[in-house]
């Protein structure tokens, strides 16, 4: 079945809004794993706007104890590569990052940054990290990802989700076809295929139905929904929709 990685960054956003010690991201991670999440994702940004270095340490320890993977999202910088090599997470997902952005705005340009990304990928793989690149579903970017030595690509679903929520049916359908084509091409190159960004209950099933995708990483929506129904219930419903989509697509 399709795996679900839960991103707990925005528990830290709430904590940091008051400069407090609560709510603790590690507690959210514990609840997520107990509710059926297959792994935890956390993005240590250069400006430390949500997840902190201390969070990475306790999340790494939790995931090791639970036998579950930690997916460490990070910019392609020497500082972040050094931190990741020290933490030795199961997976390191390289993402584009700009200090002025509210959230990650698009995929990594692997074609343009091939040398820098290849170096970071090689260094991360020496400590056993499974390297993923967060990219647009573009064949040139996918090919470049394979060329630099990545083992995984995570396809950016934000544009599809935005179009679907806005009722832009034709645009959403076009982007969904790009996601399907990108996933198939990536799999043909031997890359493991993940997807994420902007996914909610209304948009998850078409993405989950793409056969080559083996993992979805979802965070912001689940943390928001947890305010109203609790994190375990939010995860359970997302898990149910994902599984239903995969079964329906196989029928």
HELIX and SHEET records of a PDB file:
HELIX    1   1 UNK A    9  UNK A   17  1                                   9    
HELIX    2   2 UNK A   25  UNK A   34  1                                  10    
HELIX    3   3 UNK A   53  UNK A   66  1                                  14    
HELIX    4   4 UNK A   78  UNK A   87  1                                  10    
HELIX    5   5 UNK A  114  UNK A  125  1                                  12    
HELIX    6   6 UNK A  139  UNK A  147  1                                   9    
HELIX    7   7 UNK A  158  UNK A  165  1                                   8    
HELIX    8   8 UNK A  169  UNK A  188  1                                  20    
HELIX    9   9 UNK A  204  UNK A  208  1                                   5    
HELIX   10  10 UNK A  220  UNK A  229  1                                  10    
HELIX   11  11 UNK A  231  UNK A  250  1                                  20    
SHEET    1   A 9 UNK A   3  UNK A   7  0                                        
SHEET    2   A 9 UNK A  39  UNK A  43  1                                        
SHEET    3   A 9 UNK A  69  UNK A  74  1                                        
SHEET    4   A 9 UNK A  91  UNK A  94  1                                        
SHEET    5   A 9 UNK A 130  UNK A 135  1                                        
SHEET    6   A 9 UNK A 152  UNK A 156  1                                        
SHEET    7   A 9 UNK A 192  UNK A 196  1                                        
SHEET    8   A 9 UNK A 213  UNK A 218  1                                        
SHEET    9   A 9 UNK A   3  UNK A   7  1                                        
END                                                                             
